[in-house]
Amino acid sequence: MEGPTPVSALVHSATMVAAGVFLVARFYPVFCPEVLLVIAICGAITLFMAATIAITATDIKRVLAYSTVSQLGYMMLSLGLGGWLAGVMHLFTHAFFKSLLFMCSGSVIHAVHTNEMTEMGGLRKKMPWTSATMLIGCMAIAGAGFPFAIFGHHLGLSGYYSKDAIVEQAWLFRLTNPSWGNVFFLAAAGGAAITAFYMFRLWFMTFAGQPRNQERYDHAHESPPIMYRPLIVLSVFAIAAGWGPIQAMMGSILAAVILLAIKFWPKGESGHDSHGDHGRDHHGHDHHGHGNEHGHGHEHHGLPPINVALGLAALVFVVALVWRPTLSGVTLSSLLEQSRPAGTLPDQKAALLEMTWPNEHDSHAPAIKMTAGWIAFGTAVSGFTLAVLFYGLRKLDAGQAKAAFAPIHKFLVNKWWFDELYQMTFVQPAHWLAAVASWIDKNIFDRLLDGSASTVRRVAVVWENFADRQVVDGFVNGLASRMYATGAGLRSMQTGSLRQYVLFIVVGTLAVFVLGSFVWNYAFAG
Amino acid sequence: MDNSALWISLVVFFPTVIALLLAFVPKGSDDLIKLITLVATIVTFCGVVGVMMLPFDIEVAGLQNAFSLPWITSFDIDYFMAVDGISLPLLVLTGFVSIMAMIAAWSITKNVKAFCILFLVLETGMLGVFLALDFFLFYVFWEVMLLPMYFLIGVWGGPRKEYAAIKFFLYTLFGSVLMLIAILMLYFNSDLVALQQQGIDLTQFQIHENVLAEVQEAAAARDAGAEVAKVHTFNIPALAAMGQQTELFSTDTYLFGWSLQHWAFLLLFIGFAIKVPSVPVHTWLPDAHVEAPTPISMILAGVLLKMGGYGIIRICYPICPHAGYDFSWFVCTLGVVSMIYGALAALAQTDFKKMVAYSSVSHMGYVVLGLGVWSATAANIYDTQSWIMGVKGAMFQMIGHGVSSAGMFFMVGVVYERVHHRNLNQFGGLYGKMPVYTALAMIIFFAGLGLPGLCGFIGEVFVVLSVWKFSILLAVLSASVVVLTAGYILWAIQRVYLGAEYKGPHEEDLSPITPRELSVAIPLVIFAIYFGVYPTSVLKYMDATIDAQVQSLAKWTQERKQPEIEARRQAEMAEDTEVARSGSVKTKPVSFALSQMAKDQDVR
């Protein structure tokens, strides 16, 4: 989300998002039903949690980022419920409309130099291309489409096909496993309502109503063609990625009708199918509310070249009609069906649980499709209606709702305190452990080492003092001093008196003879 | 044979000869001395490549270029050197890192002559350690390498250089004393006669004629029933054969009922673990690295640490397989603890260089872990695949870490030379001032992180994969270290290179990287990428040798260790059933497959 918008578009639609879901989809045969249940639970929690966070976010990119997380939850939920194709298909269609939405948000940010939707509003008149394409993106992600079959075929934007397939699978799962199934279905259907709500909240806050920051509004302008042309390409895919040739024909007829309606609409407004009414209301209001000089110019050359679009619609119709037999096999779902991993279709009974994972193809049975389709439609419309009431018509006051649900709002604005939770459970303990490791190094290992070194030094000093000074030197010095003392003692005999010396000699000689006489006696006696 | 004796000796001692000549160069001509030293390291590298690497036959598992000349004949100590798949990559790495370090040493201005002389002597010591196959000769080179290192840290180091140098010296000396004890233990219990009686041809170990005659004589006398003294040897391959083919080192038991080889293994392992370094004997490394000048840090991390790993794979395991088998849990746990501990300690550092130093502790933990994974016969399935993976992963990790850690220390040195501090919290925004440097540094740091496609990844991933079969717990722990590694490296990159422009001390000295520094950084970056993209370029040299060594140890496990354990277990079982029969204790059905790993460890 903090990355530059094109990077966000890439990350949220293709690279990172694709990696996780793609991995699960590729490894699908590895997962036993119990694992699938875990995946589904994770998906349902993610889907619900992220959707609730997106409701309160005011940063336009943050709304989209959490919407991506929520859609990922959808994909995981679908994979976990056995809806392999539905999940992978949602990954695919989501890539188109989410990159479209991000690029649109980039275009808006480029115009107003802020991410905050509380600084935007009324930009529809300044940025017709961006607002129209973003509306298409919002409708696609909300899964806009006809909940009934027309001549046996369903028509809707790309998100309609994948999201409805997911809701259908959840409904089917609910039929076979009522307890868990209810939870999952509630998540899927409720998520659809919340999705519609926050997406249109985003659109209305950005493009409809009065500018909340006049200065930013005055400086706003449509992005250059290099920026909005990719949006058009992406909206084409966001609309038609799920279509086969029949849907293409139906779609081109519908587009032609809408285009003609716009062309011959009395005031020549750039309204868009059913939502055009609301837009027009406010547009008119704004128009009078503030200066004409900005609004007018953009309005006119902002109008899509309707004749060209009509021609294209006709061309699409003809191509689809002519190549219908050839193209009928290359719809998105049939292409994905080809790569379905072996062994994922049949009903799977869980070994440890009393649950059965239903065959995905059964979810396309008319009874299920109709029920689930209407429920999905109903929830999406209710979410949309709520968004209209709050942010479109402003019949309800968002601020009041915020005040009424202040604790919940705070909880959601703080993203369920997840960042704080992670900070507490992972980041802080890691830093703490790191500090402990480094402390042990300094205060235990090194202290032990330095301690033993200084102990050795001290022992050496003591030993040197005791062994060398006391014992060895003591012995040697002691001996020497004893000798000296003996010498000194004997010195007193050296009197220098000749008489005394003669006396000593006489006594000595006598003593020698006396001693000798004992020896001599015995020696000669023998 | 004489040819290889001449050439290899020339390569090994060439740096020393140049060092001697340098003594006669007048003192003032610093640049000339540096140039001569650089040329000497380059010539040595060319010698290593030309004499050892190019003629190396990658198909041959055994010793190549082997030669043995009598040195101290009284004790049959030989001047015995050879190259094989384990030593060759490390020799080439030594030559390469020496050149890089010498270029990085251009910024040294104090006592250049002495520095260069010590540097060259150090290189001879390093090459000699990797080449020597006589235990005594190995020990001599090991010590030769120690002294220059002591002075290089102690004279040219940072503020606490004396402390760091003596710490390094005493630590390593302590280890080498233990090694010396082990050498003597093994020497006095070795017996060439017993080896020959196993039907092993002694000539493959380059044993000299006179010793062979002695062996013949003793063997004849022994056949005649006489008590004849053993014929001892320092020959490492012969000692390895004795460790694996005979029971010479395991018949007598000492303290704790451990046999001689358990004690020898432990002493040797401690000596090598200090060098690796492994927790808890690693604390010399952060100090030595922080205080050492940049080129010496590069040598220290790039080459010297690898000697620990080399010693473990070359000496510990082949000579003491019983101990290796019984201590495999100890060794592997130590490896994992080092990895986690080093990574955590790195996370806590505020000194850039100290962080890189602790990252070495963490990364070398992979080496210990990979070498210790004795999974030849895990759960009674005879398959050496994962063990081979572990040993090769460890060897590759040594080479990869040699490139990436030398690079990281160099990158730290480059910025330290400019701003004269290493405080991670005072950096930031170097990218703006030194874009080329930052780009190269990031590649090197990512290589250290173990990003796929760079040299750090291959070793780590093979080690982690190999551990799975040995112990799932250790595998999970070692794999999760990657998160911590990413944590401290990315955090450091963020704090040093990204962010607002640098406004710390010596801001004005932050000049772009110079051509001389580029000539170090670029080769390191190239090899970091090359080894990561094409690891076969390194692995092919070690394949045959490591396969053969692991196979022979696996064969030993199957033929000698397993029956022994089986017999001991039978005896225990019999005891158990007796107890059960006689008393109230119920016999429990033992699930062999599950309890075997745990039991094997309890045997000793």
Interface residues (C-beta under 8 A of the other chain):
Chain A: A430 H431 L433 A434 A435 V436 A437 S438 D441 F445 D446 L449 A453
Chain B: K167 L170 P280 H282 T283 P286 Y341 L344 A345 A346 L347 A348 Q349 L484 G487
